[in-house]
């Protein structure tokens, strides 16, 4: 196994709960080096990270390793069989959801106006208009 694949395997095994289920395959084609990563379905969220940030960070580090060796390295995260509970990672930098998200309850808009009408105090002690 080459250094780039070993690097991915080492990093991902440290991130996941099931390191024995981490599988890394390396192939070379006209586009460069392709590293395919498969993990336990329960660990997909950890590998992808919030908004795909962890996967993007791993890809960035692979790009640096590839530049050092004058090669283009691409990481593909294989989707486990049976899906990921409605969430689908397409292997790019975006995290997509197949299920609709619940709408958050609407909050009242913030304005400078008071929410209830304010009665004016027109008593002689508190004049509100300029004469």
Backbone atoms as SQL, in Angstrom:
CREATE TABLE atoms (id INTEGER PRIMARY KEY, chain TEXT, resi INTEGER, resn TEXT, atom TEXT, x REAL, y REAL, z REAL);
INSERT INTO atoms VALUES
  (1, 'A', 1, 'UNK', 'N', 0.855, -1.179, 0.000),
  (2, 'A', 1, 'UNK', 'CA', 0.000, 0.000, 0.000),
  (3, 'A', 1, 'UNK', 'C', 0.900, 1.242, 0.000),
  (4, 'A', 2, 'UNK', 'N', 0.560, 2.176, -0.842),
  (5, 'A', 2, 'UNK', 'CA', 1.350, 3.400, -0.957),
  (6, 'A', 2, 'UNK', 'C', 1.101, 4.330, 0.223),
  (7, 'A', 3, 'UNK', 'N', 1.941, 5.348, 0.344),
  (8, 'A', 3, 'UNK', 'CA', 1.863, 6.269, 1.477),
  (9, 'A', 3, 'UNK', 'C', 0.537, 7.015, 1.551),
  (10, 'A', 4, 'UNK', 'N', -0.027, 7.408, 0.401),
  (11, 'A', 4, 'UNK', 'CA', -1.281, 8.153, 0.434),
  (12, 'A', 4, 'UNK', 'C', -2.423, 7.305, 0.991),
  (13, 'A', 5, 'UNK', 'N', -2.498, 6.050, 0.593),
  (14, 'A', 5, 'UNK', 'CA', -3.537, 5.158, 1.105),
  (15, 'A', 5, 'UNK', 'C', -3.302, 4.837, 2.583),
  (16, 'A', 6, 'UNK', 'N', -2.036, 4.653, 2.955),
  (17, 'A', 6, 'UNK', 'CA', -1.717, 4.412, 4.366),
  (18, 'A', 6, 'UNK', 'C', -2.111, 5.611, 5.224),
  (19, 'A', 7, 'UNK', 'N', -1.881, 6.808, 4.693),
  (20, 'A', 7, 'UNK', 'CA', -2.241, 8.026, 5.407),
  (21, 'A', 7, 'UNK', 'C', -3.748, 8.078, 5.668),
  (22, 'A', 8, 'UNK', 'N', -4.546, 7.820, 4.625),
  (23, 'A', 8, 'UNK', 'CA', -6.009, 7.844, 4.779),
  (24, 'A', 8, 'UNK', 'C', -6.442, 6.808, 5.801),
  (25, 'A', 9, 'UNK', 'N', -5.898, 5.609, 5.694),
  (26, 'A', 9, 'UNK', 'CA', -6.267, 4.541, 6.619),
  (27, 'A', 9, 'UNK', 'C', -5.933, 4.919, 8.062),
  (28, 'A', 10, 'UNK', 'N', -4.747, 5.466, 8.286),
  (29, 'A', 10, 'UNK', 'CA', -4.330, 5.837, 9.638),
  (30, 'A', 10, 'UNK', 'C', -5.246, 6.925, 10.215),
  (31, 'A', 11, 'UNK', 'N', -5.510, 7.971, 9.437),
  (32, 'A', 11, 'UNK', 'CA', -6.336, 9.082, 9.922),
  (33, 'A', 11, 'UNK', 'C', -7.754, 8.617, 10.219),
  (34, 'A', 12, 'UNK', 'N', -8.346, 7.887, 9.292),
  (35, 'A', 12, 'UNK', 'CA', -9.741, 7.468, 9.453),
  (36, 'A', 12, 'UNK', 'C', -9.887, 6.488, 10.609),
  (37, 'A', 13, 'UNK', 'N', -8.946, 5.581, 10.777),
  (38, 'A', 13, 'UNK', 'CA', -9.027, 4.631, 11.893),
  (39, 'A', 13, 'UNK', 'C', -9.003, 5.340, 13.240),
  (40, 'A', 14, 'UNK', 'N', -8.336, 6.486, 13.315),
  (41, 'A', 14, 'UNK', 'CA', -8.317, 7.256, 14.559),
  (42, 'A', 14, 'UNK', 'C', -9.636, 7.995, 14.795),
  (43, 'A', 15, 'UNK', 'N', -10.399, 8.244, 13.740),
  (44, 'A', 15, 'UNK', 'CA', -11.650, 8.997, 13.861),
  (45, 'A', 15, 'UNK', 'C', -12.852, 8.136, 14.230),
  (46, 'A', 16, 'UNK', 'N', -12.853, 6.890, 13.796),
  (47, 'A', 16, 'UNK', 'CA', -14.066, 6.071, 13.862),
  (48, 'A', 16, 'UNK', 'C', -14.121, 5.195, 15.112),
  (49, 'A', 17, 'UNK', 'N', -15.333, 4.699, 15.378),
  (50, 'A', 17, 'UNK', 'CA', -15.560, 3.781, 16.501),
  (51, 'A', 17, 'UNK', 'C', -15.241, 2.334, 16.119),
  (52, 'A', 18, 'UNK', 'N', -15.290, 2.028, 14.824),
  (53, 'A', 18, 'UNK', 'CA', -15.067, 0.663, 14.334),
  (54, 'A', 18, 'UNK', 'C', -13.869, 0.642, 13.377),
  (55, 'A', 19, 'UNK', 'N', -12.653, 0.772, 13.896),
  (56, 'A', 19, 'UNK', 'CA', -11.487, 0.859, 13.009),
  (57, 'A', 19, 'UNK', 'C', -11.234, -0.407, 12.197),
  (58, 'A', 20, 'UNK', 'N', -11.705, -1.556, 12.683),
  (59, 'A', 20, 'UNK', 'CA', -11.491, -2.795, 11.936),
  (60, 'A', 20, 'UNK', 'C', -12.310, -2.836, 10.653),
  (61, 'A', 21, 'UNK', 'N', -13.346, -1.989, 10.555),
  (62, 'A', 21, 'UNK', 'CA', -14.200, -1.960, 9.369),
  (63, 'A', 21, 'UNK', 'C', -13.710, -0.979, 8.307),
  (64, 'A', 22, 'UNK', 'N', -12.619, -0.292, 8.556),
  (65, 'A', 22, 'UNK', 'CA', -12.086, 0.669, 7.587),
  (66, 'A', 22, 'UNK', 'C', -11.366, -0.097, 6.478),
  (67, 'A', 23, 'UNK', 'N', -11.788, 0.150, 5.235),
  (68, 'A', 23, 'UNK', 'CA', -11.178, -0.493, 4.070),
  (69, 'A', 23, 'UNK', 'C', -10.748, 0.595, 3.096),
  (70, 'A', 24, 'UNK', 'N', -9.507, 0.541, 2.668),
  (71, 'A', 24, 'UNK', 'CA', -8.961, 1.521, 1.733),
  (72, 'A', 24, 'UNK', 'C', -8.445, 0.774, 0.510),
  (73, 'A', 25, 'UNK', 'N', -8.896, 1.206, -0.674),
  (74, 'A', 25, 'UNK', 'CA', -8.408, 0.639, -1.931),
  (75, 'A', 25, 'UNK', 'C', -7.785, 1.760, -2.747),
  (76, 'A', 26, 'UNK', 'N', -6.693, 1.444, -3.406),
  (77, 'A', 26, 'UNK', 'CA', -5.981, 2.437, -4.213),
  (78, 'A', 26, 'UNK', 'C', -5.909, 1.937, -5.643),
  (79, 'A', 27, 'UNK', 'N', -6.261, 2.815, -6.584),
  (80, 'A', 27, 'UNK', 'CA', -6.138, 2.471, -7.998),
  (81, 'A', 27, 'UNK', 'C', -5.587, 3.676, -8.753),
  (82, 'A', 28, 'UNK', 'N', -4.974, 3.392, -9.891),
  (83, 'A', 28, 'UNK', 'CA', -4.381, 4.443, -10.717),
  (84, 'A', 28, 'UNK', 'C', -5.010, 4.370, -12.101),
  (85, 'A', 29, 'UNK', 'N', -5.429, 5.541, -12.608),
  (86, 'A', 29, 'UNK', 'CA', -5.944, 5.625, -13.969),
  (87, 'A', 29, 'UNK', 'C', -5.411, 6.896, -14.618),
  (88, 'A', 30, 'UNK', 'N', -5.958, 7.255, -15.779),
  (89, 'A', 30, 'UNK', 'CA', -5.462, 8.435, -16.491),
  (90, 'A', 30, 'UNK', 'C', -5.707, 9.740, -15.731),
  (91, 'A', 31, 'UNK', 'N', -6.632, 9.736, -14.768),
  (92, 'A', 31, 'UNK', 'CA', -6.929, 10.934, -13.978),
  (93, 'A', 31, 'UNK', 'C', -6.003, 11.070, -12.770),
  (94, 'A', 32, 'UNK', 'N', -5.278, 10.033, -12.447),
  (95, 'A', 32, 'UNK', 'CA', -4.386, 10.066, -11.294),
  (96, 'A', 32, 'UNK', 'C', -4.677, 8.918, -10.352),
  (97, 'A', 33, 'UNK', 'N', -4.485, 9.159, -9.069),
  (98, 'A', 33, 'UNK', 'CA', -4.681, 8.133, -8.047),
  (99, 'A', 33, 'UNK', 'C', -6.083, 8.282, -7.464),
  (100, 'A', 34, 'UNK', 'N', -6.799, 7.177, -7.379),
  (101, 'A', 34, 'UNK', 'CA', -8.121, 7.164, -6.755),
  (102, 'A', 34, 'UNK', 'C', -8.043, 6.299, -5.510),
  (103, 'A', 35, 'UNK', 'N', -8.388, 6.896, -4.373),
  (104, 'A', 35, 'UNK', 'CA', -8.445, 6.151, -3.120),
  (105, 'A', 35, 'UNK', 'C', -9.911, 6.031, -2.747),
  (106, 'A', 36, 'UNK', 'N', -10.377, 4.788, -2.631),
  (107, 'A', 36, 'UNK', 'CA', -11.762, 4.530, -2.255),
  (108, 'A', 36, 'UNK', 'C', -11.781, 4.091, -0.802),
  (109, 'A', 37, 'UNK', 'N', -12.592, 4.775, -0.016),
  (110, 'A', 37, 'UNK', 'CA', -12.677, 4.526, 1.420),
  (111, 'A', 37, 'UNK', 'C', -14.047, 3.964, 1.755),
  (112, 'A', 38, 'UNK', 'N', -14.066, 2.859, 2.490),
  (113, 'A', 38, 'UNK', 'CA', -15.314, 2.279, 2.981),
  (114, 'A', 38, 'UNK', 'C', -15.200, 2.147, 4.497),
  (115, 'A', 39, 'UNK', 'N', -16.259, 2.565, 5.196),
  (116, 'A', 39, 'UNK', 'CA', -16.283, 2.480, 6.657),
  (117, 'A', 39, 'UNK', 'C', -17.608, 1.887, 7.095),
  (118, 'A', 40, 'UNK', 'N', -17.686, 1.534, 8.361),
  (119, 'A', 40, 'UNK', 'CA', -18.925, 1.053, 8.948),
  (120, 'A', 40, 'UNK', 'C', -19.983, 2.146, 8.801),
  (121, 'A', 41, 'UNK', 'N', -21.229, 1.784, 8.435),
  (122, 'A', 41, 'UNK', 'CA', -22.280, 2.802, 8.281),
  (123, 'A', 41, 'UNK', 'C', -22.452, 3.693, 9.510),
  (124, 'A', 42, 'UNK', 'N', -22.211, 3.159, 10.691),
  (125, 'A', 42, 'UNK', 'CA', -22.352, 3.954, 11.914),
  (126, 'A', 42, 'UNK', 'C', -21.280, 5.039, 12.012),
  (127, 'A', 43, 'UNK', 'N', -20.197, 4.889, 11.268),
  (128, 'A', 43, 'UNK', 'CA', -19.086, 5.840, 11.328),
  (129, 'A', 43, 'UNK', 'C', -19.083, 6.861, 10.195),
  (130, 'A', 44, 'UNK', 'N', -20.041, 6.779, 9.286),
  (131, 'A', 44, 'UNK', 'CA', -20.056, 7.692, 8.141),
  (132, 'A', 44, 'UNK', 'C', -20.079, 9.150, 8.573),
  (133, 'A', 45, 'UNK', 'N', -20.870, 9.467, 9.580),
  (134, 'A', 45, 'UNK', 'CA', -20.970, 10.852, 10.042),
  (135, 'A', 45, 'UNK', 'C', -19.652, 11.392, 10.556),
  (136, 'A', 46, 'UNK', 'N', -18.884, 10.542, 11.204),
  (137, 'A', 46, 'UNK', 'CA', -17.586, 10.981, 11.734),
  (138, 'A', 46, 'UNK', 'C', -16.590, 11.225, 10.610),
  (139, 'A', 47, 'UNK', 'N', -16.637, 10.404, 9.578),
  (140, 'A', 47, 'UNK', 'CA', -15.707, 10.544, 8.462),
  (141, 'A', 47, 'UNK', 'C', -16.065, 11.768, 7.614),
  (142, 'A', 48, 'UNK', 'N', -17.349, 11.986, 7.424),
  (143, 'A', 48, 'UNK', 'CA', -17.792, 13.119, 6.615),
  (144, 'A', 48, 'UNK', 'C', -17.672, 14.415, 7.406),
  (145, 'A', 49, 'UNK', 'N', -18.124, 14.396, 8.649),
  (146, 'A', 49, 'UNK', 'CA', -18.060, 15.596, 9.482),
  (147, 'A', 49, 'UNK', 'C', -19.204, 16.548, 9.193),
  (148, 'A', 50, 'UNK', 'N', -19.340, 17.529, 10.036),
  (149, 'A', 50, 'UNK', 'CA', -20.408, 18.511, 9.890),
  (150, 'A', 50, 'UNK', 'C', -20.189, 19.295, 8.595),
  (151, 'A', 51, 'UNK', 'N', -21.208, 19.290, 7.755),
  (152, 'A', 51, 'UNK', 'CA', -21.180, 19.961, 6.454),
  (153, 'A', 51, 'UNK', 'C', -20.013, 19.484, 5.581),
  (154, 'A', 52, 'UNK', 'N', -19.562, 18.252, 5.801),
  (155, 'A', 52, 'UNK', 'CA', -18.497, 17.684, 4.983),
  (156, 'A', 52, 'UNK', 'C', -17.109, 18.202, 5.290),
  (157, 'A', 53, 'UNK', 'N', -16.959, 18.844, 6.431),
  (158, 'A', 53, 'UNK', 'CA', -15.674, 19.483, 6.744),
  (159, 'A', 53, 'UNK', 'C', -14.546, 18.490, 6.971),
  (160, 'A', 54, 'UNK', 'N', -14.828, 17.366, 7.631),
  (161, 'A', 54, 'UNK', 'CA', -13.768, 16.386, 7.891),
  (162, 'A', 54, 'UNK', 'C', -13.301, 15.759, 6.583),
  (163, 'A', 55, 'UNK', 'N', -14.253, 15.367, 5.733),
  (164, 'A', 55, 'UNK', 'CA', -13.891, 14.790, 4.439),
  (165, 'A', 55, 'UNK', 'C', -13.099, 15.792, 3.605),
  (166, 'A', 56, 'UNK', 'N', -13.509, 17.042, 3.638),
  (167, 'A', 56, 'UNK', 'CA', -12.798, 18.073, 2.878),
  (168, 'A', 56, 'UNK', 'C', -11.371, 18.248, 3.404),
  (169, 'A', 57, 'UNK', 'N', -11.201, 18.185, 4.722),
  (170, 'A', 57, 'UNK', 'CA', -9.866, 18.322, 5.310),
  (171, 'A', 57, 'UNK', 'C', -8.964, 17.162, 4.890),
  (172, 'A', 58, 'UNK', 'N', -9.511, 15.947, 4.888),
  (173, 'A', 58, 'UNK', 'CA', -8.721, 14.784, 4.456),
  (174, 'A', 58, 'UNK', 'C', -8.326, 14.950, 2.990),
  (175, 'A', 59, 'UNK', 'N', -9.267, 15.400, 2.163),
  (176, 'A', 59, 'UNK', 'CA', -8.972, 15.615, 0.741),
  (177, 'A', 59, 'UNK', 'C', -7.889, 16.679, 0.550),
  (178, 'A', 60, 'UNK', 'N', -7.953, 17.730, 1.354),
  (179, 'A', 60, 'UNK', 'CA', -6.942, 18.790, 1.254),
  (180, 'A', 60, 'UNK', 'C', -5.555, 18.245, 1.578),
  (181, 'A', 61, 'UNK', 'N', -5.466, 17.449, 2.639),
  (182, 'A', 61, 'UNK', 'CA', -4.177, 16.855, 2.998),
  (183, 'A', 61, 'UNK', 'C', -3.689, 15.890, 1.916),
  (184, 'A', 62, 'UNK', 'N', -4.615, 15.158, 1.297),
  (185, 'A', 62, 'UNK', 'CA', -4.228, 14.264, 0.199),
  (186, 'A', 62, 'UNK', 'C', -3.712, 15.059, -0.999),
  (187, 'A', 63, 'UNK', 'N', -4.313, 16.205, -1.244),
  (188, 'A', 63, 'UNK', 'CA', -3.855, 17.055, -2.341),
  (189, 'A', 63, 'UNK', 'C', -2.405, 17.502, -2.095),
  (190, 'A', 64, 'UNK', 'N', -2.092, 17.812, -0.839),
  (191, 'A', 64, 'UNK', 'CA', -0.723, 18.203, -0.483),
  (192, 'A', 64, 'UNK', 'C', 0.235, 17.028, -0.694),
  (193, 'A', 65, 'UNK', 'N', -0.171, 15.839, -0.246),
  (194, 'A', 65, 'UNK', 'CA', 0.670, 14.648, -0.465),
  (195, 'A', 65, 'UNK', 'C', 0.865, 14.390, -1.949),
  (196, 'A', 66, 'UNK', 'N', -0.209, 14.536, -2.715),
  (197, 'A', 66, 'UNK', 'CA', -0.114, 14.325, -4.156),
  (198, 'A', 66, 'UNK', 'C', 0.822, 15.320, -4.820),
  (199, 'A', 67, 'UNK', 'N', 0.740, 16.578, -4.403),
  (200, 'A', 67, 'UNK', 'CA', 1.617, 17.602, -4.979),
  (201, 'A', 67, 'UNK', 'C', 3.082, 17.287, -4.686),
  (202, 'A', 68, 'UNK', 'N', 3.331, 16.759, -3.511),
  (203, 'A', 68, 'UNK', 'CA', 4.702, 16.395, -3.138),
  (204, 'A', 68, 'UNK', 'C', 5.245, 15.301, -4.059),
  (205, 'A', 69, 'UNK', 'N', 4.342, 14.419, -4.515),
  (206, 'A', 69, 'UNK', 'CA', 4.741, 13.291, -5.361),
  (207, 'A', 69, 'UNK', 'C', 4.376, 13.502, -6.830),
  (208, 'A', 70, 'UNK', 'N', 4.023, 14.736, -7.197),
  (209, 'A', 70, 'UNK', 'CA', 3.639, 15.063, -8.577),
  (210, 'A', 70, 'UNK', 'C', 2.512, 14.183, -9.101),
  (211, 'A', 71, 'UNK', 'N', 1.491, 13.972, -8.281),
  (212, 'A', 71, 'UNK', 'CA', 0.341, 13.188, -8.721),
  (213, 'A', 71, 'UNK', 'C', -0.942, 13.819, -8.192),
  (214, 'A', 72, 'UNK', 'N', -2.032, 13.475, -8.822),
  (215, 'A', 72, 'UNK', 'CA', -3.341, 13.960, -8.394),
  (216, 'A', 72, 'UNK', 'C', -4.013, 12.827, -7.631),
  (217, 'A', 73, 'UNK', 'N', -4.378, 13.087, -6.375),
  (218, 'A', 73, 'UNK', 'CA', -4.989, 12.064, -5.530),
  (219, 'A', 73, 'UNK', 'C', -6.431, 12.469, -5.246),
  (220, 'A', 74, 'UNK', 'N', -7.362, 11.558, -5.524),
  (221, 'A', 74, 'UNK', 'CA', -8.783, 11.799, -5.296),
  (222, 'A', 74, 'UNK', 'C', -9.290, 10.802, -4.269),
  (223, 'A', 75, 'UNK', 'N', -10.099, 11.281, -3.333),
  (224, 'A', 75, 'UNK', 'CA', -10.696, 10.406, -2.323),
  (225, 'A', 75, 'UNK', 'C', -12.170, 10.233, -2.615),
  (226, 'A', 76, 'UNK', 'N', -12.594, 8.982, -2.706),
  (227, 'A', 76, 'UNK', 'CA', -14.008, 8.658, -2.875),
  (228, 'A', 76, 'UNK', 'C', -14.452, 7.920, -1.622),
  (229, 'A', 77, 'UNK', 'N', -15.508, 8.427, -0.988),
  (230, 'A', 77, 'UNK', 'CA', -16.052, 7.759, 0.196),
  (231, 'A', 77, 'UNK', 'C', -17.233, 6.930, -0.270),
  (232, 'A', 78, 'UNK', 'N', -17.091, 5.609, -0.163),
  (233, 'A', 78, 'UNK', 'CA', -18.125, 4.700, -0.637),
  (234, 'A', 78, 'UNK', 'C', -19.308, 4.712, 0.311),
  (235, 'A', 79, 'UNK', 'N', -20.502, 4.826, -0.264),
  (236, 'A', 79, 'UNK', 'CA', -21.714, 4.786, 0.549),
  (237, 'A', 79, 'UNK', 'C', -21.981, 3.340, 0.941),
  (238, 'A', 80, 'UNK', 'N', -22.250, 3.084, 2.224),
  (239, 'A', 80, 'UNK', 'CA', -22.501, 1.710, 2.652),
  (240, 'A', 80, 'UNK', 'C', -23.804, 1.179, 2.072),
  (241, 'A', 81, 'UNK', 'N', -23.881, -0.140, 1.937),
  (242, 'A', 81, 'UNK', 'CA', -25.110, -0.753, 1.443),
  (243, 'A', 81, 'UNK', 'C', -26.244, -0.457, 2.395),
  (244, 'A', 82, 'UNK', 'N', -27.417, -0.212, 1.834),
  (245, 'A', 82, 'UNK', 'CA', -28.571, 0.087, 2.673),
  (246, 'A', 82, 'UNK', 'C', -28.686, 1.563, 2.992),
  (247, 'A', 83, 'UNK', 'N', -27.786, 2.384, 2.467),
  (248, 'A', 83, 'UNK', 'CA', -27.877, 3.827, 2.684),
  (249, 'A', 83, 'UNK', 'C', -27.388, 4.231, 4.051),
  (250, 'A', 84, 'UNK', 'N', -27.612, 5.488, 4.352),
  (251, 'A', 84, 'UNK', 'CA', -27.145, 6.049, 5.616),
  (252, 'A', 84, 'UNK', 'C', -28.290, 6.669, 6.391),
  (253, 'A', 85, 'UNK', 'N', -29.430, 6.010, 6.390),
  (254, 'A', 85, 'UNK', 'CA', -30.549, 6.521, 7.176),
  (255, 'A', 85, 'UNK', 'C', -31.158, 7.778, 6.596),
  (256, 'A', 86, 'UNK', 'N', -31.216, 7.876, 5.265),
  (257, 'A', 86, 'UNK', 'CA', -31.826, 9.042, 4.650),
  (258, 'A', 86, 'UNK', 'C', -30.823, 10.088, 4.237),
  (259, 'A', 87, 'UNK', 'N', -29.625, 10.007, 4.731),
  (260, 'A', 87, 'UNK', 'CA', -28.603, 10.968, 4.334),
  (261, 'A', 87, 'UNK', 'C', -27.709, 10.330, 3.293),
  (262, 'A', 88, 'UNK', 'N', -27.284, 11.118, 2.334),
  (263, 'A', 88, 'UNK', 'CA', -26.502, 10.596, 1.233),
  (264, 'A', 88, 'UNK', 'C', -25.309, 11.502, 0.998),
  (265, 'A', 89, 'UNK', 'N', -24.144, 10.927, 1.047),
  (266, 'A', 89, 'UNK', 'CA', -22.940, 11.694, 0.753),
  (267, 'A', 89, 'UNK', 'C', -22.508, 11.316, -0.639),
  (268, 'A', 90, 'UNK', 'N', -22.408, 12.301, -1.525),
  (269, 'A', 90, 'UNK', 'CA', -22.160, 12.003, -2.926),
  (270, 'A', 90, 'UNK', 'C', -20.685, 11.882, -3.297),
  (271, 'A', 91, 'UNK', 'N', -19.792, 11.910, -2.317),
  (272, 'A', 91, 'UNK', 'CA', -18.382, 11.770, -2.621),
  (273, 'A', 91, 'UNK', 'C', -17.699, 13.087, -2.921),
  (274, 'A', 92, 'UNK', 'N', -18.461, 14.149, -3.064),
  (275, 'A', 92, 'UNK', 'CA', -17.891, 15.481, -3.298),
  (276, 'A', 92, 'UNK', 'C', -17.735, 16.200, -1.979),
  (277, 'A', 93, 'UNK', 'N', -17.834, 17.482, -2.013),
  (278, 'A', 93, 'UNK', 'CA', -17.687, 18.264, -0.795),
  (279, 'A', 93, 'UNK', 'C', -19.018, 18.659, -0.196),
  (280, 'A', 94, 'UNK', 'N', -20.103, 18.136, -0.721),
  (281, 'A', 94, 'UNK', 'CA', -21.423, 18.525, -0.234),
  (282, 'A', 94, 'UNK', 'C', -22.090, 17.356, 0.470),
  (283, 'A', 95, 'UNK', 'N', -22.824, 17.661, 1.485),
  (284, 'A', 95, 'UNK', 'CA', -23.588, 16.673, 2.225),
  (285, 'A', 95, 'UNK', 'C', -25.043, 16.878, 1.860),
  (286, 'A', 96, 'UNK', 'N', -25.700, 15.865, 1.319),
  (287, 'A', 96, 'UNK', 'CA', -27.081, 15.992, 0.870),
  (288, 'A', 96, 'UNK', 'C', -27.985, 15.137, 1.724),
  (289, 'A', 97, 'UNK', 'N', -29.201, 15.568, 1.897),
  (290, 'A', 97, 'UNK', 'CA', -30.177, 14.806, 2.650),
  (291, 'A', 97, 'UNK', 'C', -31.325, 14.437, 1.731),
  (292, 'A', 98, 'UNK', 'N', -31.709, 13.162, 1.728),
  (293, 'A', 98, 'UNK', 'CA', -32.837, 12.729, 0.924),
  (294, 'A', 98, 'UNK', 'C', -34.156, 13.000, 1.621),
  (295, 'A', 99, 'UNK', 'N', -34.128, 13.180, 2.912),
  (296, 'A', 99, 'UNK', 'CA', -35.359, 13.428, 3.646),
  (297, 'A', 99, 'UNK', 'C', -35.523, 14.918, 3.863),
  (298, 'A', 100, 'UNK', 'N', -36.775, 15.331, 3.907),
  (299, 'A', 100, 'UNK', 'CA', -37.024, 16.748, 4.130),
  (300, 'A', 100, 'UNK', 'C', -36.762, 17.081, 5.581),
  (301, 'A', 101, 'UNK', 'N', -36.189, 18.226, 5.793),
  (302, 'A', 101, 'UNK', 'CA', -35.916, 18.665, 7.155),
  (303, 'A', 101, 'UNK', 'C', -37.183, 19.264, 7.741),
  (304, 'A', 102, 'UNK', 'N', -37.363, 19.052, 9.043),
  (305, 'A', 102, 'UNK', 'CA', -38.493, 19.676, 9.704),
  (306, 'A', 102, 'UNK', 'C', -38.254, 21.166, 9.770),
  (307, 'A', 103, 'UNK', 'N', -39.324, 21.908, 9.500),
  (308, 'A', 103, 'UNK', 'CA', -39.203, 23.361, 9.568),
  (309, 'A', 103, 'UNK', 'C', -39.131, 23.786, 11.023),
  (310, 'A', 104, 'UNK', 'N', -38.252, 24.688, 11.298),
  (311, 'A', 104, 'UNK', 'CA', -38.137, 25.219, 12.657),
  (312, 'A', 104, 'UNK', 'C', -39.333, 26.120, 12.927),
  (313, 'A', 105, 'UNK', 'N', -39.813, 26.146, 14.165),
  (314, 'A', 105, 'UNK', 'CA', -40.933, 27.027, 14.454),
  (315, 'A', 105, 'UNK', 'C', -40.542, 28.468, 14.168),
  (316, 'A', 106, 'UNK', 'N', -41.498, 29.193, 13.587),
  (317, 'A', 106, 'UNK', 'CA', -41.203, 30.576, 13.240),
  (318, 'A', 106, 'UNK', 'C', -41.068, 31.424, 14.483),
  (319, 'A', 107, 'UNK', 'N', -40.064, 32.259, 14.466),
  (320, 'A', 107, 'UNK', 'CA', -39.834, 33.197, 15.547),
  (321, 'A', 107, 'UNK', 'C', -40.352, 34.552, 15.098),
  (322, 'A', 108, 'UNK', 'N', -40.874, 35.350, 16.025),
  (323, 'A', 108, 'UNK', 'CA', -41.333, 36.673, 15.622),
  (324, 'A', 108, 'UNK', 'C', -40.161, 37.501, 15.109),
  (325, 'A', 109, 'UNK', 'N', -40.449, 38.310, 14.108),
  (326, 'A', 109, 'UNK', 'CA', -39.410, 39.146, 13.526),
  (327, 'A', 109, 'UNK', 'C', -38.993, 40.224, 14.509),
  (328, 'A', 110, 'UNK', 'N', -37.715, 40.526, 14.505),
  (329, 'A', 110, 'UNK', 'CA', -37.205, 41.573, 15.380),
  (330, 'A', 110, 'UNK', 'C', -37.425, 42.921, 14.696),
  (331, 'A', 111, 'UNK', 'N', -38.134, 43.821, 15.361),
  (332, 'A', 111, 'UNK', 'CA', -38.361, 45.159, 14.826),
  (333, 'A', 111, 'UNK', 'C', -38.107, 46.177, 15.913),
  (334, 'A', 112, 'UNK', 'N', -38.064, 47.415, 15.514),
  (335, 'A', 112, 'UNK', 'CA', -37.894, 48.494, 16.476),
  (336, 'A', 112, 'UNK', 'C', -39.220, 48.892, 17.109),
  (337, 'A', 113, 'UNK', 'N', -40.304, 48.395, 16.535),
  (338, 'A', 113, 'UNK', 'CA', -41.616, 48.764, 17.043),
  (339, 'A', 113, 'UNK', 'C', -42.007, 47.841, 18.187),
  (340, 'A', 114, 'UNK', 'N', -42.717, 48.361, 19.185),
  (341, 'A', 114, 'UNK', 'CA', -43.182, 47.502, 20.277),
  (342, 'A', 114, 'UNK', 'C', -44.234, 46.532, 19.763),
  (343, 'A', 115, 'UNK', 'N', -44.348, 45.371, 20.416),
  (344, 'A', 115, 'UNK', 'CA', -45.283, 44.358, 19.955),
  (345, 'A', 115, 'UNK', 'C', -46.726, 44.686, 20.317),
  (346, 'A', 116, 'UNK', 'N', -46.956, 45.456, 21.354),
  (347, 'A', 116, 'UNK', 'CA', -48.312, 45.856, 21.736),
  (348, 'A', 116, 'UNK', 'C', -48.418, 47.373, 21.596),
  (349, 'A', 117, 'UNK', 'N', -49.614, 47.862, 21.229),
  (350, 'A', 117, 'UNK', 'CA', -49.747, 49.313, 21.104),
  (351, 'A', 117, 'UNK', 'C', -49.487, 49.996, 22.441),
  (352, 'A', 118, 'UNK', 'N', -48.844, 51.122, 22.374),
  (353, 'A', 118, 'UNK', 'CA', -48.536, 51.886, 23.574),
  (354, 'A', 118, 'UNK', 'C', -49.469, 53.091, 23.612),
  (355, 'A', 119, 'UNK', 'N', -50.154, 53.210, 24.733),
  (356, 'A', 119, 'UNK', 'CA', -51.052, 54.356, 24.866),
  (357, 'A', 119, 'UNK', 'C', -50.241, 55.578, 25.244),
  (358, 'A', 120, 'UNK', 'N', -50.578, 56.682, 24.604),
  (359, 'A', 120, 'UNK', 'CA', -49.872, 57.920, 24.907),
  (360, 'A', 120, 'UNK', 'C', -50.425, 58.542, 26.173),
  (361, 'A', 121, 'UNK', 'N', -49.541, 59.093, 26.958),
  (362, 'A', 121, 'UNK', 'CA', -49.923, 59.789, 28.184),
  (363, 'A', 121, 'UNK', 'C', -49.942, 61.280, 27.865),
  (364, 'A', 122, 'UNK', 'N', -51.148, 61.818, 27.673),
  (365, 'A', 122, 'UNK', 'CA', -51.285, 63.226, 27.316),
  (366, 'A', 122, 'UNK', 'C', -51.588, 64.100, 28.523),
  (367, 'A', 123, 'UNK', 'N', -51.216, 63.662, 29.690),
  (368, 'A', 123, 'UNK', 'CA', -51.472, 64.459, 30.886),
  (369, 'A', 123, 'UNK', 'C', -50.567, 65.688, 30.878),
  (370, 'A', 124, 'UNK', 'N', -50.959, 66.740, 31.587),
  (371, 'A', 124, 'UNK', 'CA', -50.145, 67.957, 31.605),
  (372, 'A', 124, 'UNK', 'C', -48.741, 67.720, 32.143),
  (373, 'A', 125, 'UNK', 'N', -48.535, 66.708, 32.985),
  (374, 'A', 125, 'UNK', 'CA', -47.203, 66.443, 33.528),
  (375, 'A', 125, 'UNK', 'C', -46.279, 65.820, 32.480),
  (376, 'A', 126, 'UNK', 'N', -46.841, 65.202, 31.448),
  (377, 'A', 126, 'UNK', 'CA', -46.049, 64.497, 30.445),
  (378, 'A', 126, 'UNK', 'C', -46.509, 64.906, 29.044),
  (379, 'A', 127, 'UNK', 'N', -46.172, 66.084, 28.599),
  (380, 'A', 127, 'UNK', 'CA', -46.618, 66.513, 27.269),
  (381, 'A', 127, 'UNK', 'C', -45.864, 65.735, 26.192),
  (382, 'A', 128, 'UNK', 'N', -46.571, 65.317, 25.137),
  (383, 'A', 128, 'UNK', 'CA', -45.954, 64.530, 24.072),
  (384, 'A', 128, 'UNK', 'C', -45.770, 65.311, 22.785),
  (385, 'A', 129, 'UNK', 'N', -46.384, 66.445, 22.684),
  (386, 'A', 129, 'UNK', 'CA', -46.229, 67.201, 21.445),
  (387, 'A', 129, 'UNK', 'C', -45.565, 68.534, 21.736),
  (388, 'A', 130, 'UNK', 'N', -44.895, 69.033, 20.744),
  (389, 'A', 130, 'UNK', 'CA', -44.237, 70.329, 20.877),
  (390, 'A', 130, 'UNK', 'C', -45.175, 71.384, 20.310),
  (391, 'A', 131, 'UNK', 'N', -45.383, 72.421, 21.049),
  (392, 'A', 131, 'UNK', 'CA', -46.309, 73.470, 20.612),
  (393, 'A', 131, 'UNK', 'C', -45.550, 74.578, 19.959);
